[in-house]
């Protein structure tokens, strides 16, 4: 048995998806970037345009998750607008943010 990388539930070794949360399983590389809140929007846009990202998570300075953007949203531009508006609100409320990026290995 292995654990889901998102929800931590136990799933079988040969599973491609978690049966509890639906997260695709596989090997991921995680990177973290610390940015000032006013640069969050620009940095997330740059990351989403790279194309090899599976998920972007924005956390505040205390480590609390503020926003999670799945990779499929980055593919369709019209779906990206509400996420960017939410990032604008986060930029107003937070002073420093951490961006966690998951890339498929």
C-alpha positions in Angstrom: 0.0 0.0 0.0 1.1 3.6 -0.6 -0.4 6.9 0.5 -2.0 9.6 -1.7 0.2 12.6 -2.2 -2.7 15.0 -1.6 -5.0 13.5 1.0 -2.8 10.9 2.7 -5.3 8.0 2.3 -3.9 4.5 1.7 -4.3 3.3 -1.9 -3.0 0.3 -3.8 0.5 0.4 -5.4 -0.9 0.1 -8.9 -3.4 3.0 -8.6 -3.2 5.8 -11.1 -5.7 7.9 -9.2 -6.7 8.2 -5.5 -10.2 6.7 -5.0 -10.8 9.2 -2.2 -9.8 12.6 -3.6 -9.2 11.9 -7.3 -5.6 13.1 -7.3 -3.5 11.5 -10.1 -0.7 9.5 -8.6 2.9 9.4 -9.8 6.2 10.9 -9.1 6.3 14.6 -8.6 8.9 17.2 -7.9 7.9 20.0 -5.6 9.5 23.5 -5.6 8.8 26.4 -3.3 9.2 30.1 -4.0 8.9 32.9 -1.5 7.6 36.1 -3.0 6.2 39.4 -1.9 2.4 39.5 -2.1 2.5 42.1 -4.9 4.5 39.7 -7.1 2.4 36.6 -6.5 0.1 37.2 -9.5 2.9 37.7 -12.0 4.9 34.7 -10.7 1.9 32.3 -10.8 1.1 33.4 -14.4 4.7 32.7 -15.4 4.6 29.3 -13.8 1.3 28.3 -15.4 2.6 29.3 -18.8 5.5 26.8 -18.4 3.1 24.0 -19.1 4.7 21.1 -17.2 3.1 22.0 -13.8 0.4 19.8 -12.3 -0.6 22.0 -9.3 0.2 25.4 -7.8 -0.5 26.1 -4.1 -0.3 29.6 -2.6 0.3 29.8 1.1 0.6 32.7 3.5 3.6 33.5 5.7 2.3 31.2 8.5 2.0 28.2 6.0 -1.8 28.3 5.7 -3.0 27.2 2.3 -4.8 30.1 0.6 -5.4 28.9 -2.9 -4.8 25.7 -4.9 -4.8 25.9 -8.7 -5.0 22.6 -10.6 -3.0 22.3 -13.9 -6.0 21.9 -16.1 -7.1 25.4 -15.3 -3.8 26.8 -16.8 -4.6 25.1 -20.1 -7.9 27.0 -20.6 -7.5 30.7 -20.5 -11.1 31.6 -19.7 -11.1 29.4 -16.6 -7.9 31.1 -15.4 -9.6 34.6 -14.9 -11.4 33.7 -11.6 -8.2 32.2 -10.2 -6.2 35.3 -11.0 -8.9 37.5 -9.4 -8.6 35.4 -6.2 -4.9 35.8 -6.3 -5.4 39.6 -6.5 -7.4 39.5 -3.3 -4.7 37.3 -1.6 -2.1 39.9 -2.7 -4.0 42.6 -0.8 -4.5 40.5 2.3 -1.0 38.9 2.7 2.4 40.5 2.9 4.6 37.6 2.0 3.5 34.3 0.3 5.0 31.0 -0.6 4.2 29.4 -3.9 4.5 25.6 -4.0 4.7 24.1 -7.5 4.3 20.4 -8.3 5.8 19.2 -11.5 5.5 15.7 -12.9 8.9 13.9 -12.9 
